[in-house]
Amino acid sequence: MYAIKAVFSCFPPLHRRRLFLFVMVLVVIFLIVQIHQQKTMENMSIAAIIMNIGKNTYDALSGSEIQFDRRVNGIWFNLSNSDFRFYVYSAFYDDRPSLLSLPVIRLTAVSDPYAEFSKRNVTRLYCVLRKDTEVKVVEMKGEPKPIGFGWPLNKINAREYIYTCPTLEGMIPTSVSIVRSKTEYSATEVPVTFPKKPATKRDFCVCVQAAYGTLDPYRIIEWMELQKILGVSLVGVYVLSASETVLKVFKHYSDEKFVDLRKIDYMYTSEPSAKEFWLHLTPAINDCIYRHMYEFKRMVIVDFDEFIMPRKHQNLLDLVSYLDEVSTAERSPHVNFVFRNNYFFFDLETTRNTSEHLTFLKFRKKVAVSPEGYSVKSIINPQACTHMHNHYCWGVTKNYTSQGITKSVDPEIALNQHYKKCHFSQKECQHQLEDATQDDIMLRFKDRLSRNVRGKVKQILD
């Protein structure tokens, strides 16, 4: 205080009054900025706040003994501004030859619905590409591609997208930001991931939507062991929420290198009743596809309560080889295959003398195959698909646009077997359950699956 008085006393009275007014204006501006920042922080997710404090802050899964590598800790990058909300989970360098263009950057994101941007006088978006000290600003071409139908985020509608940034010849960006004008500055940079490119590709990777809610660890073990039998080499698992026991199961398969285990945070601290988990499901699937698109020939998109079962072949490789041969013979090549849904409802009679931990062997009664297009699941070509929903690939690269994007597979050849309680109306459930039939297709794997599940249960959970 004495120091301030001493400084003011050095000036004549008139200058002192002007200096006082100037200082007061600075104080008011400072307070306004602080209030604005506080309101902004209240509207940001905990993950985004952590990112603003420091991008390398490590955030282990809350309450879990399982420690996630900080490079895969699931934080969303907050690129929101005064016009729209914009959260990015990941960004990938996409240089697939099938683009027939320069490489692009794919951003797995959730934002306000893009159709509303123009109503807020946002007619263009720009990508800020960075590599070391080099910075280039390029206009985003085209609209983002939806990968979901949207859901309220913090009670305001939002939607899942793949945003695409062009690149410039001679520059391979290592980070990217999204802004509204060429002169706008963004302090948040999203690191660009460069997918692995092994010399030899493996056959199948399964990409599952983000794990959430109550999962049965025994069913997860059975599901994992069946995927191995079917010929899968890797499963991409993204944890939104899970029990300690389920995390222990995931960690075991991660240690085996059968699971690529990652975390995905909520963008906001979410009330369970808000069901905001819906917005996190397909970003996990698309992250998995882009992350592993050069490592595998095909990607299988299913959930933990279902699997694609070949009816006339022993494994997925034989099945897809057959489907490719048929397409070639018919001169109608297809990029992706979808499989009809078939419910094995838990309401149906079970097989006696079968372990409670062997769901797929215990429940061998099924209802009629679901109608065409209902709750189908896919096997896709990762060199073609650009944006993936939970059921269908919704778009392909330029080189594949002349081919049939999707082929629905005859249910006599293969089905998506789906295990859950009947979720329809009471009347509809009764009607479907009355027409249930026996299906013993799983008996072909009985001995091997039973042996492998028992061994894993003893190793992981006992």
DRENKOL-972079 format. One record per residue (C-alpha): x negated, z, y negated; residue in one letter; residue number from 1. Coordinates in Angstrom, 1 decimal, padded with zeros to 4 digits. Example, Ala and Ser with C-alpha at 12.3 -4.5 7.8 and 13.67 -1.06 7.14 Angstrom:
// residues 2
<bavo <-012.3, 007.8, 004.5>, "A", 1>
<bavo <-013.7, 007.1, 001.1>, "S", 2>
//
This chain:
// residues 462
<bavo <000.0, 000.0, 000.0>, "M", 1>
<bavo <-002.8, 000.9, -002.4>, "Y", 2>
<bavo <-004.6, -002.3, -001.6>, "A", 3>
<bavo <-001.4, -004.3, -002.4>, "I", 4>
<bavo <-001.1, -002.5, -005.8>, "K", 5>
<bavo <-004.7, -003.2, -006.5>, "A", 6>
<bavo <-004.3, -006.9, -005.8>, "V", 7>
<bavo <-001.2, -007.1, -008.1>, "F", 8>
<bavo <-002.9, -005.3, -010.9>, "S", 9>
<bavo <-005.5, -008.0, -011.1>, "C", 10>
<bavo <-002.8, -010.4, -012.6>, "F", 11>
<bavo <-001.1, -010.4, -016.0>, "P", 12>
<bavo <002.5, -009.1, -016.0>, "P", 13>
<bavo <004.1, -012.6, -016.0>, "L", 14>
<bavo <002.0, -013.8, -013.1>, "H", 15>
<bavo <002.7, -010.5, -011.3>, "R", 16>
<bavo <006.4, -011.2, -011.4>, "R", 17>
<bavo <005.9, -014.8, -010.2>, "R", 18>
<bavo <003.6, -013.6, -007.4>, "L", 19>
<bavo <006.2, -010.9, -006.4>, "F", 20>
<bavo <009.0, -013.5, -006.2>, "L", 21>
<bavo <006.7, -015.9, -004.2>, "F", 22>
<bavo <005.9, -013.1, -001.7>, "V", 23>
<bavo <009.6, -012.2, -001.4>, "M", 24>
<bavo <010.5, -015.8, -000.6>, "V", 25>
<bavo <007.9, -015.8, 002.1>, "L", 26>
<bavo <009.3, -012.6, 003.6>, "V", 27>
<bavo <012.8, -014.0, 003.6>, "V", 28>
<bavo <011.6, -017.2, 005.3>, "I", 29>
<bavo <009.7, -015.2, 007.9>, "F", 30>
<bavo <012.9, -013.1, 008.7>, "L", 31>
<bavo <015.0, -016.2, 009.0>, "I", 32>
<bavo <012.5, -017.8, 011.5>, "V", 33>
<bavo <012.4, -014.5, 013.5>, "Q", 34>
<bavo <016.2, -014.4, 013.7>, "I", 35>
<bavo <016.4, -018.1, 014.8>, "H", 36>
<bavo <013.7, -017.5, 017.4>, "Q", 37>
<bavo <015.5, -014.5, 018.8>, "Q", 38>
<bavo <018.8, -016.5, 019.2>, "K", 39>
<bavo <016.9, -019.3, 020.8>, "T", 40>
<bavo <015.3, -016.9, 023.2>, "M", 41>
<bavo <018.6, -015.4, 024.1>, "E", 42>
<bavo <019.9, -018.9, 025.1>, "N", 43>
<bavo <016.8, -019.7, 027.2>, "M", 44>
<bavo <016.3, -018.8, 030.9>, "S", 45>
<bavo <013.9, -016.1, 031.9>, "I", 46>
<bavo <011.8, -018.8, 033.4>, "A", 47>
<bavo <011.7, -020.8, 030.2>, "A", 48>
<bavo <010.7, -017.6, 028.2>, "I", 49>
<bavo <007.9, -017.1, 030.6>, "I", 50>
<bavo <006.8, -020.7, 030.1>, "M", 51>
<bavo <006.7, -020.2, 026.3>, "N", 52>
<bavo <004.6, -017.1, 026.7>, "I", 53>
<bavo <002.2, -018.9, 028.9>, "G", 54>
<bavo <002.5, -021.8, 031.3>, "K", 55>
<bavo <000.2, -020.3, 033.9>, "N", 56>
<bavo <002.1, -017.0, 034.1>, "T", 57>
<bavo <002.6, -016.2, 037.8>, "Y", 58>
<bavo <006.1, -015.2, 038.8>, "D", 59>
<bavo <006.4, -014.1, 042.4>, "A", 60>
<bavo <009.8, -014.2, 043.9>, "L", 61>
<bavo <011.7, -011.1, 042.7>, "S", 62>
<bavo <011.6, -008.3, 045.1>, "G", 63>
<bavo <009.9, -010.3, 047.8>, "S", 64>
<bavo <006.7, -009.6, 049.7>, "E", 65>
<bavo <006.3, -013.3, 050.2>, "I", 66>
<bavo <003.8, -014.5, 047.5>, "Q", 67>
<bavo <004.3, -018.1, 046.3>, "F", 68>
<bavo <001.3, -020.1, 045.0>, "D", 69>
<bavo <001.6, -020.1, 041.2>, "R", 70>
<bavo <001.4, -023.9, 041.2>, "R", 71>
<bavo <004.7, -024.1, 043.0>, "V", 72>
<bavo <006.4, -021.1, 041.5>, "N", 73>
<bavo <009.6, -022.9, 040.6>, "G", 74>
<bavo <009.7, -022.5, 036.9>, "I", 75>
<bavo <011.7, -024.9, 034.9>, "W", 76>
<bavo <010.1, -026.4, 031.8>, "F", 77>
<bavo <012.4, -026.0, 028.8>, "N", 78>
<bavo <012.4, -029.1, 026.5>, "L", 79>
<bavo <015.7, -028.1, 024.8>, "S", 80>
<bavo <016.2, -028.6, 021.1>, "N", 81>
<bavo <018.9, -028.1, 018.5>, "S", 82>
<bavo <020.8, -031.2, 019.8>, "D", 83>
<bavo <020.8, -030.8, 023.5>, "F", 84>
<bavo <019.6, -028.6, 026.4>, "R", 85>
<bavo <016.9, -030.2, 028.7>, "F", 86>
<bavo <015.2, -028.6, 031.6>, "Y", 87>
<bavo <012.6, -030.2, 033.8>, "V", 88>
<bavo <011.7, -029.0, 037.3>, "Y", 89>
<bavo <009.0, -031.5, 038.0>, "S", 90>
<bavo <007.4, -034.8, 037.0>, "A", 91>
<bavo <005.9, -037.4, 039.3>, "F", 92>
<bavo <003.7, -040.5, 038.9>, "Y", 93>
<bavo <005.5, -043.3, 040.6>, "D", 94>
<bavo <003.4, -046.4, 041.2>, "D", 95>
<bavo <005.2, -047.7, 044.3>, "R", 96>
<bavo <004.6, -051.5, 044.7>, "P", 97>
<bavo <008.3, -051.9, 045.1>, "S", 98>
<bavo <008.9, -051.2, 041.4>, "L", 99>
<bavo <007.5, -054.7, 040.6>, "L", 100>
<bavo <006.4, -053.2, 037.3>, "S", 101>
<bavo <003.9, -050.8, 035.7>, "L", 102>
<bavo <004.0, -047.3, 037.1>, "P", 103>
<bavo <006.6, -044.8, 035.6>, "V", 104>
<bavo <007.0, -041.1, 035.4>, "I", 105>
<bavo <010.0, -039.6, 037.1>, "R", 106>
<bavo <011.4, -036.3, 035.8>, "L", 107>
<bavo <013.6, -034.2, 038.0>, "T", 108>
<bavo <015.9, -032.6, 035.4>, "A", 109>
<bavo <019.1, -030.9, 034.3>, "V", 110>
<bavo <020.4, -031.6, 030.8>, "S", 111>
<bavo <023.6, -031.7, 028.8>, "D", 112>
<bavo <025.6, -034.8, 030.0>, "P", 113>
<bavo <023.7, -037.8, 028.7>, "Y", 114>
<bavo <027.0, -039.4, 027.5>, "A", 115>
<bavo <027.3, -036.7, 024.9>, "E", 116>
<bavo <023.8, -037.4, 023.4>, "F", 117>
<bavo <025.1, -040.2, 021.2>, "S", 118>
<bavo <027.9, -037.9, 019.9>, "K", 119>
<bavo <025.1, -035.7, 018.5>, "R", 120>
<bavo <023.4, -038.6, 016.8>, "N", 121>
<bavo <020.7, -038.9, 019.5>, "V", 122>
<bavo <020.6, -042.6, 020.2>, "T", 123>
<bavo <017.0, -042.7, 021.6>, "R", 124>
<bavo <014.7, -040.6, 023.6>, "L", 125>
<bavo <010.9, -040.8, 023.5>, "Y", 126>
<bavo <008.3, -039.8, 026.0>, "C", 127>
<bavo <005.1, -038.2, 024.8>, "V", 128>
<bavo <002.3, -039.1, 027.3>, "L", 129>
<bavo <-000.9, -037.1, 027.3>, "R", 130>
<bavo <-004.2, -037.5, 029.0>, "K", 131>
<bavo <-007.0, -035.2, 027.7>, "D", 132>
<bavo <-007.0, -035.8, 023.9>, "T", 133>
<bavo <-005.2, -039.1, 024.1>, "E", 134>
<bavo <-001.5, -039.0, 023.1>, "V", 135>
<bavo <000.9, -042.0, 023.3>, "K", 136>
<bavo <004.6, -042.0, 022.3>, "V", 137>
<bavo <006.8, -044.6, 024.1>, "V", 138>
<bavo <010.5, -045.1, 024.0>, "E", 139>
<bavo <012.5, -044.3, 027.1>, "M", 140>
<bavo <014.1, -047.4, 028.5>, "K", 141>
<bavo <017.5, -047.2, 030.0>, "G", 142>
<bavo <019.7, -044.2, 030.8>, "E", 143>
<bavo <018.8, -041.4, 033.2>, "P", 144>
<bavo <020.1, -041.7, 036.7>, "K", 145>
<bavo <022.5, -039.0, 037.9>, "P", 146>
<bavo <021.7, -037.2, 041.1>, "I", 147>
<bavo <024.8, -034.9, 041.0>, "G", 148>
<bavo <028.2, -034.5, 039.5>, "F", 149>
<bavo <027.3, -031.7, 037.1>, "G", 150>
<bavo <028.4, -028.1, 036.7>, "W", 151>
<bavo <028.8, -025.6, 033.9>, "P", 152>
<bavo <025.4, -024.0, 032.9>, "L", 153>
<bavo <025.9, -020.9, 030.9>, "N", 154>
<bavo <029.6, -021.9, 030.6>, "K", 155>
<bavo <028.7, -025.3, 029.1>, "I", 156>
<bavo <028.7, -028.5, 031.2>, "N", 157>
<bavo <025.4, -029.8, 032.4>, "A", 158>
<bavo <024.3, -032.5, 034.9>, "R", 159>
<bavo <021.5, -033.3, 037.2>, "E", 160>
<bavo <019.4, -036.4, 036.5>, "Y", 161>
<bavo <016.2, -038.4, 037.2>, "I", 162>
<bavo <014.8, -039.3, 033.8>, "Y", 163>
<bavo <012.2, -042.2, 033.8>, "T", 164>
<bavo <009.4, -042.6, 031.3>, "C", 165>
<bavo <007.4, -045.9, 031.1>, "P", 166>
<bavo <003.7, -045.8, 031.1>, "T", 167>
<bavo <001.1, -048.0, 029.2>, "L", 168>
<bavo <-001.5, -050.2, 030.8>, "E", 169>
<bavo <-004.8, -048.4, 031.0>, "G", 170>
<bavo <-003.4, -044.9, 030.7>, "M", 171>
<bavo <-002.5, -042.6, 033.5>, "I", 172>
<bavo <-000.8, -039.6, 031.9>, "P", 173>
<bavo <-001.4, -036.1, 033.2>, "T", 174>
<bavo <001.5, -034.5, 031.2>, "S", 175>
<bavo <004.7, -035.6, 029.6>, "V", 176>
<bavo <007.2, -034.3, 027.0>, "S", 177>
<bavo <010.6, -035.6, 025.8>, "I", 178>
<bavo <011.4, -035.8, 022.1>, "V", 179>
<bavo <014.0, -037.3, 019.8>, "R", 180>
<bavo <011.7, -039.3, 017.5>, "S", 181>
<bavo <008.2, -040.7, 017.4>, "K", 182>
<bavo <007.1, -038.0, 015.0>, "T", 183>
<bavo <008.8, -035.0, 016.7>, "E", 184>
<bavo <006.4, -032.4, 018.2>, "Y", 185>
<bavo <006.9, -030.7, 021.5>, "S", 186>
<bavo <004.8, -027.7, 022.4>, "A", 187>
<bavo <005.9, -027.8, 026.1>, "T", 188>
<bavo <004.2, -030.2, 028.3>, "E", 189>
<bavo <005.3, -031.0, 031.9>, "V", 190>
<bavo <002.3, -031.6, 034.2>, "P", 191>
<bavo <002.5, -034.9, 036.1>, "V", 192>
<bavo <002.2, -034.6, 039.9>, "T", 193>
<bavo <000.4, -037.3, 041.8>, "F", 194>
<bavo <001.8, -037.5, 045.3>, "P", 195>
<bavo <-000.6, -037.5, 048.2>, "K", 196>
<bavo <-001.5, -040.9, 049.7>, "K", 197>
<bavo <-002.8, -040.4, 053.2>, "P", 198>
<bavo <-004.4, -043.2, 055.1>, "A", 199>
<bavo <-001.7, -042.9, 057.9>, "T", 200>
<bavo <001.9, -042.2, 057.3>, "K", 201>
<bavo <003.9, -039.9, 059.6>, "R", 202>
<bavo <007.4, -040.7, 060.7>, "D", 203>
<bavo <009.9, -038.2, 059.4>, "F", 204>
<bavo <010.2, -035.5, 056.7>, "C", 205>
<bavo <013.4, -033.6, 056.2>, "V", 206>
<bavo <014.4, -032.8, 052.6>, "C", 207>
<bavo <016.9, -030.0, 052.3>, "V", 208>
<bavo <018.9, -028.9, 049.2>, "Q", 209>
<bavo <017.8, -025.6, 047.6>, "A", 210>
<bavo <018.2, -022.6, 049.9>, "A", 211>
<bavo <020.7, -020.0, 048.5>, "Y", 212>
<bavo <023.2, -017.4, 049.6>, "G", 213>
<bavo <023.4, -015.9, 053.1>, "T", 214>
<bavo <021.4, -017.7, 055.7>, "L", 215>
<bavo <021.1, -016.6, 059.3>, "D", 216>
<bavo <017.4, -016.3, 060.3>, "P", 217>
<bavo <018.2, -017.0, 063.9>, "Y", 218>
<bavo <020.0, -020.2, 063.0>, "R", 219>
<bavo <017.1, -021.3, 060.8>, "I", 220>
<bavo <014.7, -020.8, 063.7>, "I", 221>
<bavo <017.0, -022.8, 066.0>, "E", 222>
<bavo <017.4, -025.6, 063.4>, "W", 223>
<bavo <013.6, -025.8, 062.8>, "M", 224>
<bavo <012.9, -026.0, 066.5>, "E", 225>
<bavo <015.5, -028.8, 067.0>, "L", 226>
<bavo <014.0, -030.8, 064.1>, "Q", 227>
<bavo <010.6, -030.6, 066.0>, "K", 228>
<bavo <012.3, -031.9, 069.1>, "I", 229>
<bavo <013.9, -034.8, 067.2>, "L", 230>
<bavo <010.5, -035.9, 065.9>, "G", 231>
<bavo <010.3, -034.4, 062.4>, "V", 232>
<bavo <006.8, -033.5, 061.1>, "S", 233>
<bavo <007.6, -031.6, 057.9>, "L", 234>
<bavo <010.5, -029.9, 056.2>, "V", 235>
<bavo <010.7, -029.4, 052.4>, "G", 236>
<bavo <012.2, -026.0, 051.7>, "V", 237>
<bavo <013.0, -024.8, 048.1>, "Y", 238>
<bavo <014.1, -021.2, 047.8>, "V", 239>
<bavo <016.6, -020.3, 045.2>, "L", 240>
<bavo <017.6, -017.1, 046.8>, "S", 241>
<bavo <017.1, -015.7, 050.4>, "A", 242>
<bavo <016.8, -012.4, 052.2>, "S", 243>
<bavo <013.5, -010.9, 053.2>, "E", 244>
<bavo <014.1, -011.9, 056.8>, "T", 245>
<bavo <014.8, -015.5, 056.0>, "V", 246>
<bavo <011.8, -015.7, 053.8>, "L", 247>
<bavo <009.7, -014.3, 056.7>, "K", 248>
<bavo <011.0, -017.2, 058.9>, "V", 249>
<bavo <010.2, -019.8, 056.2>, "F", 250>
<bavo <006.8, -018.3, 055.7>, "K", 251>
<bavo <006.0, -018.5, 059.4>, "H", 252>
<bavo <006.8, -022.2, 059.5>, "Y", 253>
<bavo <004.9, -022.7, 056.3>, "S", 254>
<bavo <001.8, -021.1, 057.9>, "D", 255>
<bavo <002.3, -023.6, 060.8>, "E", 256>
<bavo <002.3, -026.4, 058.3>, "K", 257>
<bavo <005.7, -027.5, 059.4>, "F", 258>
<bavo <007.4, -026.3, 056.2>, "V", 259>
<bavo <006.4, -027.1, 052.6>, "D", 260>
<bavo <007.6, -023.9, 051.1>, "L", 261>
<bavo <008.4, -023.9, 047.4>, "R", 262>
<bavo <010.4, -021.8, 044.9>, "K", 263>
<bavo <013.1, -023.0, 042.5>, "I", 264>
<bavo <014.3, -020.6, 039.8>, "D", 265>
<bavo <017.6, -020.3, 038.0>, "Y", 266>
<bavo <017.4, -021.9, 034.6>, "M", 267>
<bavo <019.4, -018.9, 033.3>, "Y", 268>
<bavo <020.0, -015.5, 034.7>, "T", 269>
<bavo <023.1, -016.4, 036.5>, "S", 270>
<bavo <026.2, -014.5, 037.5>, "E", 271>
<bavo <026.9, -015.2, 041.2>, "P", 272>
<bavo <030.5, -016.1, 040.4>, "S", 273>
<bavo <029.4, -018.9, 038.0>, "A", 274>
<bavo <028.1, -020.9, 041.0>, "K", 275>
<bavo <025.3, -022.4, 038.9>, "E", 276>
<bavo <023.3, -022.8, 042.1>, "F", 277>
<bavo <025.1, -026.2, 042.4>, "W", 278>
<bavo <022.9, -027.6, 039.6>, "L", 279>
<bavo <019.7, -026.7, 041.5>, "H", 280>
<bavo <020.5, -028.3, 044.8>, "L", 281>
<bavo <019.8, -032.0, 044.3>, "T", 282>
<bavo <016.8, -031.5, 042.1>, "P", 283>
<bavo <015.1, -029.8, 045.1>, "A", 284>
<bavo <016.0, -032.9, 047.3>, "I", 285>
<bavo <014.6, -035.3, 044.8>, "N", 286>
<bavo <011.4, -033.3, 044.2>, "D", 287>
<bavo <010.9, -033.4, 048.0>, "C", 288>
<bavo <011.3, -037.1, 048.2>, "I", 289>
<bavo <009.0, -037.9, 045.3>, "Y", 290>
<bavo <006.4, -035.4, 046.4>, "R", 291>
<bavo <006.1, -036.8, 049.9>, "H", 292>
<bavo <007.1, -040.5, 049.4>, "M", 293>
<bavo <003.8, -041.9, 050.4>, "Y", 294>
<bavo <003.3, -039.5, 053.4>, "E", 295>
<bavo <006.3, -040.5, 055.5>, "F", 296>
<bavo <008.0, -043.7, 056.6>, "K", 297>
<bavo <011.5, -042.1, 056.4>, "R", 298>
<bavo <013.2, -039.1, 054.8>, "M", 299>
<bavo <016.1, -037.3, 056.5>, "V", 300>
<bavo <018.5, -035.6, 054.0>, "I", 301>
<bavo <020.5, -032.9, 055.7>, "V", 302>
<bavo <021.4, -029.2, 055.2>, "D", 303>
<bavo <020.5, -026.2, 057.3>, "F", 304>
<bavo <023.9, -026.2, 059.1>, "D", 305>
<bavo <023.7, -029.8, 060.4>, "E", 306>
<bavo <021.4, -032.4, 061.9>, "F", 307>
<bavo <021.5, -036.1, 062.7>, "I", 308>
<bavo <021.9, -036.4, 066.5>, "M", 309>
<bavo <021.1, -039.7, 068.3>, "P", 310>
<bavo <023.7, -040.3, 070.9>, "R", 311>
<bavo <021.9, -043.1, 072.9>, "K", 312>
<bavo <018.3, -042.3, 072.0>, "H", 313>
<bavo <016.0, -039.3, 072.6>, "Q", 314>
<bavo <014.7, -038.9, 069.1>, "N", 315>
<bavo <014.9, -040.1, 065.5>, "L", 316>
<bavo <012.1, -042.6, 065.9>, "L", 317>
<bavo <013.8, -044.4, 068.8>, "D", 318>
<bavo <017.1, -044.3, 066.8>, "L", 319>
<bavo <015.7, -045.8, 063.6>, "V", 320>
<bavo <013.6, -048.4, 065.5>, "S", 321>
<bavo <016.8, -049.5, 067.1>, "Y", 322>
<bavo <018.7, -049.7, 063.8>, "L", 323>
<bavo <015.9, -051.7, 062.2>, "D", 324>
<bavo <015.8, -054.1, 065.1>, "E", 325>
<bavo <019.6, -054.6, 064.9>, "V", 326>
<bavo <019.3, -055.2, 061.1>, "S", 327>
<bavo <016.6, -057.8, 061.6>, "T", 328>
<bavo <018.5, -059.6, 064.4>, "A", 329>
<bavo <021.6, -059.7, 062.2>, "E", 330>
<bavo <019.5, -060.9, 059.3>, "R", 331>
<bavo <021.1, -058.2, 057.2>, "S", 332>
<bavo <018.2, -055.7, 056.5>, "P", 333>
<bavo <019.3, -052.3, 055.1>, "H", 334>
<bavo <017.2, -049.9, 053.2>, "V", 335>
<bavo <019.0, -046.6, 054.1>, "N", 336>
<bavo <021.2, -045.4, 056.9>, "F", 337>
<bavo <024.2, -043.0, 056.6>, "V", 338>
<bavo <025.7, -041.1, 059.5>, "F", 339>
<bavo <029.3, -040.0, 059.9>, "R", 340>
<bavo <030.1, -036.3, 059.8>, "N", 341>
<bavo <031.4, -034.5, 062.9>, "N", 342>
<bavo <032.4, -030.8, 062.7>, "Y", 343>
<bavo <031.7, -028.3, 065.5>, "F", 344>
<bavo <033.8, -025.5, 064.0>, "F", 345>
<bavo <033.1, -021.9, 064.8>, "F", 346>
<bavo <036.8, -021.4, 065.2>, "D", 347>
<bavo <036.7, -023.3, 068.5>, "L", 348>
<bavo <036.1, -021.8, 071.9>, "E", 349>
<bavo <032.5, -021.1, 072.8>, "T", 350>
<bavo <030.4, -021.6, 075.9>, "T", 351>
<bavo <030.1, -018.5, 078.0>, "R", 352>
<bavo <026.7, -017.0, 079.0>, "N", 353>
<bavo <024.9, -018.6, 076.1>, "T", 354>
<bavo <022.8, -016.5, 073.7>, "S", 355>
<bavo <024.4, -015.8, 070.3>, "E", 356>
<bavo <021.2, -017.1, 068.8>, "H", 357>
<bavo <021.7, -020.6, 070.2>, "L", 358>
<bavo <024.5, -022.0, 068.0>, "T", 359>
<bavo <024.0, -025.6, 069.0>, "F", 360>
<bavo <024.3, -024.9, 072.7>, "L", 361>
<bavo <027.0, -022.2, 072.4>, "K", 362>
<bavo <029.4, -024.4, 070.2>, "F", 363>
<bavo <030.0, -027.6, 072.2>, "R", 364>
<bavo <033.6, -028.3, 071.1>, "K", 365>
<bavo <034.2, -030.6, 068.2>, "K", 366>
<bavo <037.0, -032.1, 066.2>, "V", 367>
<bavo <037.5, -035.8, 065.4>, "A", 368>
<bavo <034.8, -037.6, 063.5>, "V", 369>
<bavo <035.3, -037.3, 059.8>, "S", 370>
<bavo <036.6, -040.4, 057.9>, "P", 371>
<bavo <034.1, -043.0, 056.7>, "E", 372>
<bavo <032.2, -041.8, 053.7>, "G", 373>
<bavo <033.2, -038.1, 054.0>, "Y", 374>
<bavo <030.3, -035.7, 054.0>, "S", 375>
<bavo <027.9, -038.2, 055.4>, "V", 376>
<bavo <024.1, -037.6, 055.6>, "K", 377>
<bavo <021.3, -040.1, 055.2>, "S", 378>
<bavo <018.0, -041.3, 056.5>, "I", 379>
<bavo <016.3, -043.1, 053.6>, "I", 380>
<bavo <013.2, -045.3, 052.9>, "N", 381>
<bavo <011.2, -043.3, 050.3>, "P", 382>
<bavo <009.5, -046.5, 049.1>, "Q", 383>
<bavo <012.9, -047.7, 048.0>, "A", 384>
<bavo <015.1, -044.8, 046.8>, "C", 385>
<bavo <015.0, -043.9, 043.1>, "T", 386>
<bavo <017.7, -041.2, 042.9>, "H", 387>
<bavo <019.2, -039.2, 045.7>, "M", 388>
<bavo <022.5, -037.3, 045.9>, "H", 389>
<bavo <023.1, -034.8, 048.8>, "N", 390>
<bavo <024.9, -037.5, 050.8>, "H", 391>
<bavo <023.8, -041.0, 049.5>, "Y", 392>
<bavo <020.8, -042.6, 047.9>, "C", 393>
<bavo <022.4, -043.8, 044.6>, "W", 394>
<bavo <019.8, -046.4, 043.7>, "G", 395>
<bavo <016.7, -048.4, 044.8>, "V", 396>
<bavo <013.6, -050.0, 043.3>, "T", 397>
<bavo <013.7, -053.6, 042.1>, "K", 398>
<bavo <012.1, -055.1, 045.2>, "N", 399>
<bavo <015.0, -053.7, 047.4>, "Y", 400>
<bavo <018.0, -054.6, 045.3>, "T", 401>
<bavo <018.5, -057.9, 047.1>, "S", 402>
<bavo <019.0, -056.0, 050.4>, "Q", 403>
<bavo <022.0, -053.9, 051.5>, "G", 404>
<bavo <021.3, -050.5, 050.1>, "I", 405>
<bavo <023.1, -048.5, 052.7>, "T", 406>
<bavo <024.3, -049.1, 056.3>, "K", 407>
<bavo <026.9, -046.8, 057.9>, "S", 408>
<bavo <025.9, -046.2, 061.5>, "V", 409>
<bavo <028.4, -046.5, 064.3>, "D", 410>
<bavo <029.3, -042.9, 065.4>, "P", 411>
<bavo <028.8, -044.1, 069.0>, "E", 412>
<bavo <025.1, -044.5, 068.1>, "I", 413>
<bavo <024.4, -041.4, 066.1>, "A", 414>
<bavo <026.3, -038.6, 064.3>, "L", 415>
<bavo <025.7, -035.9, 061.8>, "N", 416>
<bavo <026.6, -032.7, 063.7>, "Q", 417>
<bavo <027.9, -030.1, 061.3>, "H", 418>
<bavo <028.4, -026.4, 062.3>, "Y", 419>
<bavo <030.6, -024.1, 060.2>, "K", 420>
<bavo <034.0, -022.4, 060.0>, "K", 421>
<bavo <037.0, -024.6, 059.3>, "C", 422>
<bavo <037.3, -024.8, 055.5>, "H", 423>
<bavo <040.4, -026.9, 055.2>, "F", 424>
<bavo <044.0, -025.6, 054.6>, "S", 425>
<bavo <045.4, -023.5, 057.5>, "Q", 426>
<bavo <047.7, -026.3, 058.4>, "K", 427>
<bavo <045.0, -028.9, 058.5>, "E", 428>
<bavo <042.6, -026.6, 060.4>, "C", 429>
<bavo <045.3, -026.0, 063.0>, "Q", 430>
<bavo <045.9, -029.7, 063.4>, "H", 431>
<bavo <042.2, -030.5, 063.8>, "Q", 432>
<bavo <041.5, -027.6, 066.2>, "L", 433>
<bavo <044.3, -028.6, 068.5>, "E", 434>
<bavo <042.7, -032.0, 069.0>, "D", 435>
<bavo <039.2, -030.7, 069.7>, "A", 436>
<bavo <037.2, -032.2, 072.6>, "T", 437>
<bavo <034.2, -031.1, 074.6>, "Q", 438>
<bavo <030.8, -032.6, 073.7>, "D", 439>
<bavo <027.8, -031.7, 075.9>, "D", 440>
<bavo <025.2, -034.0, 074.2>, "I", 441>
<bavo <023.1, -030.9, 073.3>, "M", 442>
<bavo <022.5, -030.1, 077.0>, "L", 443>
<bavo <019.8, -032.7, 077.1>, "R", 444>
<bavo <017.7, -030.3, 075.0>, "F", 445>
<bavo <018.9, -027.1, 076.6>, "K", 446>
<bavo <015.8, -025.9, 078.4>, "D", 447>
<bavo <013.3, -026.9, 075.8>, "R", 448>
<bavo <015.3, -025.7, 072.8>, "L", 449>
<bavo <016.2, -022.3, 074.5>, "S", 450>
<bavo <012.5, -021.7, 075.5>, "R", 451>
<bavo <011.2, -022.6, 072.0>, "N", 452>
<bavo <013.8, -020.5, 070.2>, "V", 453>
<bavo <013.2, -017.5, 072.4>, "R", 454>
<bavo <009.5, -017.7, 071.8>, "G", 455>
<bavo <009.9, -018.0, 068.0>, "K", 456>
<bavo <012.4, -015.1, 067.8>, "V", 457>
<bavo <010.0, -012.9, 069.7>, "K", 458>
<bavo <007.1, -014.0, 067.5>, "Q", 459>
<bavo <008.8, -013.8, 064.1>, "I", 460>
<bavo <011.6, -011.3, 064.3>, "L", 461>
<bavo <011.1, -008.9, 067.2>, "D", 462>
//
